[in-house]
């Protein structure tokens, strides 16, 4: 059995862990430009990355945490997995105003949202509502050269999936807070 992980900025993983972020906004990595982002799994681990992060793309309230996240110990080929996520809802959109209306469900600023909307403009932006869980014990994992680069998904063939599944702890957000955020998302999306 394979352990699958979604690569995401380390600062975004911190936002998900702290409950400041509930959604992901994805278009796909450079290696996925032709087809755009594809949701390959309904549940997955989050692999924090340190490439392409920028304090200038974060909402001011969260930008102050950027420096501390950059100084977390990591290497280019080794990292720590400490979060697990389940996809609750996904939709695609070209509606920039609607995406801007979701600003309180993520840590990115308007500049980031505009950049993502403008990148590969013939492809829609994916909005993914996640229920995030902390692992009871974080796991160090090695990244092979084949897994490096600007791609969204990585699979770890050598890891024991059962050990990872048994390690999933409590959700980051209480049921009540999560339901409030989900309702807000649906309201903005007019669903």
KAKAWO-V26907 format. One record per residue. N is the residue number from 1. RES is the residue in one small letter. PHI is phi as a letter, one per 20 degrees, with the letter a starting at -180 (* if undefined). Layout:
[[N,RES,PHI] [N,RES,PHI]]
//
This chain:
[[1,x,*] [2,x,d] [3,x,e] [4,x,d] [5,x,c] [6,x,d] [7,x,f] [8,x,b] [9,x,g] [10,x,g] [11,x,f] [12,x,f] [13,x,g] [14,x,f] [15,x,f] [16,x,f] [17,x,f] [18,x,e] [19,x,m] [20,x,e] [21,x,c] [22,x,c] [23,x,c] [24,x,d] [25,x,d] [26,x,c] [27,x,c] [28,x,o] [29,x,f] [30,x,g] [31,x,f] [32,x,d] [33,x,g] [34,x,f] [35,x,d] [36,x,m] [37,x,f] [38,x,c] [39,x,e] [40,x,e] [41,x,c] [42,x,e] [43,x,b] [44,x,a] [45,x,e] [46,x,d] [47,x,d] [48,x,f] [49,x,d] [50,x,d] [51,x,f] [52,x,m] [53,x,f] [54,x,b] [55,x,f] [56,x,f] [57,x,d] [58,x,d] [59,x,f] [60,x,g] [61,x,f] [62,x,d] [63,x,f] [64,x,f] [65,x,e] [66,x,g] [67,x,f] [68,x,f] [69,x,f] [70,x,f] [71,x,e] [72,x,f] [73,x,f] [74,x,a] [75,x,c] [76,x,f] [77,x,d] [78,x,c] [79,x,b] [80,x,d] [81,x,e] [82,x,c] [83,x,c] [84,x,c] [85,x,c] [86,x,d] [87,x,f] [88,x,e] [89,x,b] [90,x,b] [91,x,b] [92,x,c] [93,x,b] [94,x,d] [95,x,e] [96,x,f] [97,x,f] [98,x,f] [99,x,f] [100,x,f] [101,x,f] [102,x,e] [103,x,g] [104,x,e] [105,x,d] [106,x,b] [107,x,d] [108,x,f] [109,x,e] [110,x,f] [111,x,f] [112,x,f] [113,x,g] [114,x,f] [115,x,f] [116,x,f] [117,x,f] [118,x,f] [119,x,f] [120,x,l] [121,x,f] [122,x,f] [123,x,d] [124,x,f] [125,x,e] [126,x,e] [127,x,d] [128,x,c] [129,x,e] [130,x,d] [131,x,d] [132,x,d] [133,x,c] [134,x,e] [135,x,e] [136,x,f] [137,x,c] [138,x,f] [139,x,c] [140,x,f] [141,x,c] [142,x,e] [143,x,d] [144,x,f] [145,x,g] [146,x,f] [147,x,e] [148,x,f] [149,x,n] [150,x,e] [151,x,c] [152,x,e] [153,x,d] [154,x,c] [155,x,d] [156,x,d] [157,x,f] [158,x,e] [159,x,e] [160,x,e] [161,x,f] [162,x,f] [163,x,f] [164,x,f] [165,x,f] [166,x,f] [167,x,e] [168,x,f] [169,x,e] [170,x,e] [171,x,f] [172,x,f] [173,x,d] [174,x,f] [175,x,g] [176,x,f] [177,x,f] [178,x,f] [179,x,f] [180,x,f] [181,x,f] [182,x,f] [183,x,f] [184,x,f] [185,x,g] [186,x,f] [187,x,f] [188,x,f] [189,x,e] [190,x,l] [191,x,d]]
//
